[in-house]
């Protein structure tokens, strides 16, 4: 599952649809079902033991279904700008600080450099802050001060 999450970040949702079609994605619990519970200690242990991707990101899945994705994400470095087609995303900063850029236009990287954002809105973030990224909106952690950890909640945006 961590590989799927890393793939979504690395190549964006549109390309990841092809990957998801070959993977079994669980359906969301039916209305009236019991809640999903994951102990903080268990999530922290998974995150600590996870190997970072080439982009310096590790994830610990909380609940990932066909309707939503909930993960704890740790970034040790900046990564390229992305946008998720059809998905709104919320980041709740748990630890660390950094700079996030949202909106604007994704500018493809050149010479092996990651994609960036032109004409976006730049915001410093710290523990307790919330960032809500509308569906299809570019976003990018342009600066990570050591490391940043956040709860990521991604859900299908209404059509």
N, C-alpha and C positions, 0 to 999 in steps of 0.2 A: 504494500500500500504506500509506503514512503516513496518508492520509486515512481508511482503514479503521481503523487503530489509534486515531486521534484520535476517530473516531466511537464506537468501543467504550468509550473512557473517558468520552465525553460523555453517551451515552445508555444505557449498560449493555448487557450481553450479550443479554438477552432481545429488546430492540428491534433489536440489531445482527444477529440471525439473519436478519431480512428483508433487510438490506443484503447479508449474506454470500451469500444465495441468488442474488443478482444478480451477484456477483463470482466469478471463478474462484479458488478456494482450492486450492492444491496439496496433494496427498496427501503424508503423511509418507513418507520413504524406507523401502523394504522392509527387513526384517531382513537383515543381512549386507551392506548397501550401504555405500559409502564415507561417511565423515563429512562434515558440512557445515563448511566453514572460511571465516571472514571475518577479514581482517587488522584489527587494532586501528586502524591508521591509516585504513583505508577507512571503518570505522564512525564514527570521529571526524569524518572529512571530511563524511560524509553528515549527521551530527548538526549539525555547524557550519553547513552550508548549508541546513538545513531551516528553514522558516518556522514560528514558533510558532502554535499555535491561539489562539483568543480566550481560552482558559483559561491561556495561558502555557506550554504543553507542546509539546516537539518530540520526535520519535522517530526512531530509526535501526533498521531491521529487521535482525535477525541471521538468523532462520529462522522463518517463519510457515506452518503447515500446518493440515490438518483436525484434528490431534491436539494440537498445542501452538503457542504463540506465544512467540518470544524476541525482545526488543527492548531497545535502550538508550534510556532515557527521561530527558529533562531537564525539570525543572519550574522555572520562574522565579517562580512564585507558587502560593499555595494554590488548590485547586479543590474542587468539591463532592464530598460523600461518595457512594460507589457500592458496589455488590456485584455479583459476577459469578456468575450462575446456572450451576452445574455445573462451575466452573473453580476449581482451587486455584492460588494465585499466590505466587511468591517474588520478593522484591526484595533485591538485593545492592547496598548503597550504595557507589558508586564515588567520588563527590566531593560535598562540601557537607554541610550539616547541616539538620535540620528536626525537626518533631514529627509523628508518625503516630498516628492514633487508629483502633483496630480493635474489632470486636465491637459490642455495643450495638444501638441502633435508629437507622435513618436518619430524620432529621427534615427534611421538605421545606423548602426555602428560601422565604422570604416577601419581598415587596417587591423582587424582583430579586436577592436574595441566594442564594448556592449552598446546597445541602443540607448539613446537619451531622450529627453523631452524638451521641445522648444515651446516657449510661451505658456508654460504651466505655472501653477501656483506652488510656491515653495513654503514649507512649514517645518519648523523644528518640532520634534516629538520627544516626550519623556514619559516615565511610568504614570499610568492613570489616564493618559490621553487616548482619545478615540478618533480614528480616521474612517470615514465612510466613503467608499469609492463607488460611484454609480456604474451600472453595467456599461461596457464598451469604453470606459474612461481610462486613458493612460495613467499609469502610476509607476513610481520608481523611488526606491530608497537610494538617493544619490550619495548620501554619506552615512556611514555607520561608525559610531564612536566606540571602537573596541568590539562590541557585539550588541545586538538588540533582539529581544524576545517579545513576541506578541501572540495573542490569541487571534486567530484568523477565522472568521465566519463568512462563508460564501454561499449565497442562495440564488435560486432562479429568480430573475427579475420578471415582474408581470409584463405581458406583451401588450 
